[in-house]
Amino acid sequence: MNKKPYSLWKRRLESGQIIYYIRFRLDDGSFGTAKSSGQRTKSAAEAWAINYLSSGQVVLKENINFSEFAKDFFAYDSPFVKSQLRRGRSFGRRHAENQNAIVNNYLIPEYGDLKLSKIDDEMIEAFAEELVVLGKAPSTINKILLALRVILQQAYKQKYIQKLPIIELLPNNYQDRGILTVEEVKAFFAQPWRDNRYFAINLLAATTGMRMGEIRALQRKCVFDGYVEVSSSWERGHGLKGTKTGRSRNIPLPQRTQEALRTVMEFSPYKEPDDFIFFGRKREAPLDQKIIERTFHEALKHIGISEEIRKERRICFHSWRHFFNSLLINARVPLVKVQTLTGHSTQRMSETYFHADDYADVITITGDIL
């Protein structure tokens, strides 16, 4: 009789809720670290286990950080480079140095503290977008993504990750995300809104550069007098999790954005600190991303930007982040301050901190566009 490739056990949480945990059988017959299925019934937990197995392999070691695995990955005397040379592949010392520089300057600052298993398709796509926002050339971005792909391929081969994330390179004729002009932005927010949540969501994105997931994850306890604390993100398929960089940041708000948030909070039926500001149909989840995007597209049509024009100009909700970034850079706000506000972790800019008074210039700029 064949043994199941997994074992189940129940765990009672402090709340009294029963959750099934699963341990998968490894190649040597032993069982790996237990994983929470998040399921309350045995049948649902088994279905989760089968789905997990069908989507990839069972990993041998789960708690390896990216920096631990990637440090000196391309060093000329590293196991990886030696294996390439043994196979007769060309791998010169200069190439090894360049690849290692990419790891140290871009990849470790971006993913260093993350577990290898946490790096997914959406995170990599967002990283590529951030590099575009920072003004990196498509050829440079592709070199960075190719280095990341090689590292993750090796991690997959060694069974440190369950599946290999999809890494799409930028096409040679890549065009940056389009952004609205200041005049279009003023017209966008001057139009009537049927639901003040959508007005506030777009205003928050335009005046803070927050990502969609960060806005959706914003809870009442994260809104303070004059600023918001960005400490979480709501990700499709994962729910509430930490920010992309794993670090929180405080972002100042112009007066009108503060007022828009207060209006939404005042009329919300949910008043607990952990409740989402932009609540959806159910209290435990925020507004659906597709609804936010659809409302964004409808608002664009009202100011004369049709679907055809929108696609031609490559305008999307993430364009707000590009708009905010460009607005500050064009106003000669120091790059270190822009990167601290937007949460870019490249070049370890997150290690720099500013006090509230240091953002007076940012408040003036974002306030003036309204």
DAVEN-V992988 format. One line per field, one symbol per residue. ss: DSSP state (H for helix, E for strand, - for the rest). phi: phi as a letter, one per 40 degrees, with the letter a starting at -180 (. if undefined). psi: psi as a letter, one per 40 degrees, with the letter a starting at -180 (. if undefined). A space follows every 10 residues. Layout:
ss = ???
phi = ???
psi = ???
This chain:
ss = -----EEEEE EE-----EEE EEEEE----- E---EE---- -HHHHHHHHH HHHH------ ----EHHHHH --------HH HHHHHH---- --HHHHHHHH HHHHHHHHHH H---EHHH-- HHHHHHHHHH HHH----HHH HHHHHHHHHH HHHHHHH--- ---------- ---------- -HHHHHHHHH -----HHHHH HHHHHHHH-- -HHHHH--EH HHEE--EEEE -EEEE---EE EE------EE EE--HHHHHH HHHHHHH--- -----E--E- -----E--HH HHHHHHHHHH HH----HHHH HHH-----HH HHHHHHHHHH ----HHHHHH HH---HHHHH H----HHHHH HHHHHHHH--
phi = .ccccabbac bccdcgccbc bbbcccccgc bcccbccgbb bccccccccc cccccicccc abbccdcccc dfdbdcbcdc cccccccgcc accccccccc cccccbccdc bdcccdcccb dccccccccc ccccgccdcc cccccccccc ccccccccgc bcacccbccc cdcdbcdcbc cccccccdcc ccbcaccccc ccccccbbgc cdccccccbd ccbbcgabbc baabbdgbgc accdcgbcab bcbcdccdcc cccccccccb bcdccccccb cbccacdccc cccccccccc ccbgbcdccd cccfcadccd ccccccdccc cgcddccccc ccgcccgfcc ccbbcdccbd cccccccccc
psi = hhiieiiiii hhideeihhh ihhihideei iaiiiheeie iddddddddd ddddeaihid hefhidddde hfdeideidd ddddddeeih gidddddddd dddddddddd edeiideehi dddddddddd dddeeiiddd dddddddddd dddddddefe idihihhhih idfhhihiii idddddddee iihdhedddd ddddddeeei idddddehid eehiheiihh eiihihedah iiideeiiih hihidddddd ddddddeheh eideiidgia dideiaihdd dddddddddd ddeegidddd ddefhidedd dddddddddd efhhdddddd defheiefde ehiiiddeed dddddddde.
